[in-house]
Structure formats: C-alpha cells, structure tokens
Amino acid sequence: MGLFVVALAPVVIIAFYLYYRDKYEKEPFWWLVVALITGGIITLPVIFFERLLEIPMYYLSGYLQAAWNAFVVAGFTEELFKFAVLMIIFWNNRHFNEKFDGIVYASFVSLGFAAVENLLYVVDGGYRIGLTRAITAVPAHALFGIIMGYRVGLARFYPKERRKQLTMALLFPILFHGIYDFILMSGHPYLIFVFVPFLVFLWIYGFKKLKNLSDRSIYRWISPDGAGQDKF
C-alpha cells in the first residue's frame, strides 16, 4: 500500500494544484477523470510501440543509441500518444471554451500517463525510485503537458495560427522530453551536472506558460474585449 501512495501522491498533488489554478469556469470533474484515465490507458500501446522502436537500438551504440532511445523511443512515442488523446477526445469538447483549458486537459492526460508509469517503476524499484521520480519524472510529465496544452489552447482560439501552434504543441514536448531522457540515458558525467539546471528551466518555462494563460482567463472575465495579448 505504501508503494502505491509514493507512486500516486505526486500525481494527486500536481492535479489538485492545476485544478486550483483553473480559477474561472473550472472543467467538469468527470472530464478531468476521463483525461486521467485515458492518459493511463495509452501506456499499453505506448509500451508496444516503444518495444518496436527499440529494435534499431541493437545496431546503435554510445550516444547515438541514447539519443534514439531518448528522443524517438520515449519522447516521440509518449508525447505523440498524449497529443492524439488530447486532439481526439478534448479538441472539440464543448467544455474546452478557453485557452487555459488546453493546459488543464493536456496536463491531466500527462498525469494519467505518469501515474501508471510511476506505478510500474515503483513496484519494480521500491521507495527510493518512487521518491526520486516524485520530484523529477512526474513533475516533468506535468510540465510537458503544460507546454503541449499551452500551444493547443492557442491553436484552438487562433485559427490563423492553428497549424503553427499545433506543430509546436507536439514538437516542443518531444524535444524537452528527449533532452530530459538523453541527459539521464547518456551516462555522461558532465551532462548529469546539467540535469538539475534543466529541471529548473522546465519549471520556469512551464510556469511562465501557465501564468500567461491563467492571466488571460482573468482578462476574459474582467474585460469585455478580452484585454491583453498572448505571448506566442
């Protein structure tokens, strides 16, 4: 039971924080549950496709193998499936009626994925792995969701920018996810020293996007003309 608490506690804490930040016209609780569940369900096809994409790794070595594993096997596959869920289930959802909702739904999908992934790691690796992932991997997944959701939110309400924003909504999380994993998978002693600074950068970058759209939600409610400009 303790392992389950260690694995799921960071997911619950971050989910409640994001729910709190959605200060105006909060998303229906049921749809947030759907986002968490679908995020968890996609771990099954993700594992299948990751196994297929791992095959070329047998012909690679060193940093090239680590890069393929980080950017293609993990980053590309996981973020693509999260993006697919977001677009298929939530893009045309009538409750997706403000830009900040993109962050909410994308983050909850990411947290659902992180919950199942974390359970698998913690059951296998124990408390130490769980505590480490609680302050690294789980928040990182949430931040990838914020980055994705920020762009999807802009794409939803700026049709002229749609193609550009949706492209960035997929590419940016893949890039950041890949860098995160490559630092760890490369085994390079100097790269390990940049891991914490990179995490700090992710936090700053992600929370800047979170604040930007959160402020825009405030403008929507206090200003009839939606005062304020989004910073793309």
SVG drawing of the C-alpha trace seen along z (x, -y; Angstrom):
<svg xmlns="http://www.w3.org/2000/svg" viewBox="-20 -45 52 51">
<polyline fill="none" stroke="black" stroke-width="0.4" points="0.0,0.0 2.9,-2.4 4.3,-1.9 1.0,-3.0 1.0,-6.1 4.5,-7.0 3.7,-6.4 0.4,-8.3 0.9,-11.1 2.8,-13.5 0.2,-12.9 -2.6,-13.8 -0.8,-16.9 0.0,-18.3 -3.5,-17.5 -5.1,-19.5 -2.7,-22.4 -3.6,-22.6 -7.3,-22.4 -6.8,-25.2 -5.1,-27.3 -8.1,-27.0 -9.8,-29.8 -12.6,-30.6 -15.2,-28.2 -13.4,-25.0 -13.6,-22.0 -16.2,-19.3 -14.7,-16.8 -15.9,-13.9 -13.9,-15.2 -10.8,-15.5 -11.2,-11.9 -11.6,-10.9 -8.3,-12.7 -6.5,-10.9 -7.9,-7.5 -7.2,-7.9 -3.7,-9.1 -3.2,-5.9 -4.7,-3.7 -2.3,-4.8 0.6,-3.3 -0.4,0.0 0.0,-1.0 3.0,-3.2 4.8,-0.2 4.0,1.9 5.3,-0.8 8.3,-1.5 9.3,2.1 9.1,1.9 11.1,-1.3 13.8,0.2 14.8,2.7 17.1,0.3 18.9,-0.3 20.6,3.1 22.5,1.6 23.5,-1.6 25.8,-2.3 27.0,-5.1 25.4,-8.5 23.6,-7.7 21.8,-4.8 21.0,-7.0 19.7,-9.7 17.5,-7.3 16.1,-5.9 15.5,-9.4 14.1,-11.3 12.4,-8.6 11.5,-5.6 10.5,-7.7 9.9,-11.3 8.3,-10.8 6.1,-7.9 4.8,-9.1 4.1,-12.7 2.5,-11.6 0.0,-9.4 -0.7,-12.1 -1.2,-14.6 -3.5,-12.1 -5.7,-11.7 -5.9,-15.5 -6.9,-16.1 -9.3,-13.1 -11.2,-13.4 -10.9,-17.0 -10.3,-19.3 -14.0,-19.5 -15.2,-19.2 -17.8,-21.9 -16.1,-22.5 -12.9,-23.4 -14.0,-27.0 -11.0,-29.0 -7.3,-28.8 -6.3,-27.7 -8.4,-24.5 -5.8,-23.3 -3.3,-23.2 -5.7,-21.6 -6.7,-18.7 -3.1,-18.1 -1.7,-18.1 -4.3,-15.7 -3.6,-13.3 0.1,-13.5 -0.5,-12.9 -2.6,-9.9 0.2,-8.5 2.8,-9.4 0.6,-7.7 0.7,-4.3 4.3,-4.6 5.3,-5.6 3.4,-2.6 5.4,-0.3 8.7,-1.8 7.9,-1.9 6.6,1.7 9.8,2.8 12.3,0.4 10.8,-0.4 10.6,-3.5 13.9,-5.1 12.8,-5.1 9.4,-6.4 10.7,-9.3 13.2,-10.2 10.5,-10.1 8.2,-12.1 10.4,-15.2 11.7,-14.5 9.8,-12.4 6.2,-13.1 6.6,-16.9 8.4,-16.6 5.5,-14.8 3.1,-17.5 5.4,-20.3 5.4,-18.6 1.6,-18.6 1.6,-22.3 3.9,-23.1 1.7,-21.0 -1.6,-22.3 -0.4,-25.9 0.1,-25.6 -3.1,-23.6 -5.1,-26.3 -3.7,-29.0 -4.4,-26.8 -8.0,-26.3 -8.7,-30.0 -6.4,-31.5 -7.4,-29.7 -4.8,-31.7 -2.0,-30.3 -3.5,-26.8 -1.1,-24.8 2.0,-26.5 0.7,-26.2 -0.3,-22.5 3.1,-21.7 4.8,-23.3 2.4,-21.6 3.8,-18.3 7.4,-19.2 8.3,-21.1 7.3,-18.4 9.1,-15.8 12.2,-18.0 12.1,-18.7 11.2,-15.1 14.1,-13.9 16.6,-16.2 15.4,-15.1 15.9,-11.4 19.1,-11.9 20.8,-13.6 20.0,-10.5 20.5,-7.8 23.8,-9.1 25.7,-8.4 28.0,-11.3 29.3,-12.6 29.2,-16.2 25.7,-16.0 24.5,-14.8 25.6,-18.2 23.1,-20.0 20.2,-17.8 19.1,-19.9 19.5,-23.2 17.5,-21.7 14.7,-20.8 14.8,-24.3 14.5,-25.6 11.5,-23.3 9.8,-24.6 10.4,-28.3 9.4,-27.8 6.3,-25.7 5.1,-28.0 5.6,-31.1 3.2,-29.5 0.8,-28.6 0.7,-32.1 0.3,-33.6 -2.9,-31.7 -4.1,-32.0 -3.8,-35.7 -5.6,-35.7 -8.5,-33.8 -8.8,-36.6 -8.9,-39.2 -11.6,-37.3 -13.8,-37.6 -13.0,-41.2 -12.7,-42.8 -15.4,-42.7 -12.9,-42.9 -10.5,-40.2 -7.8,-42.8 -4.3,-41.6 -2.2,-39.8 -1.0,-36.3 2.8,-35.9 3.4,-33.3"/>
</svg>
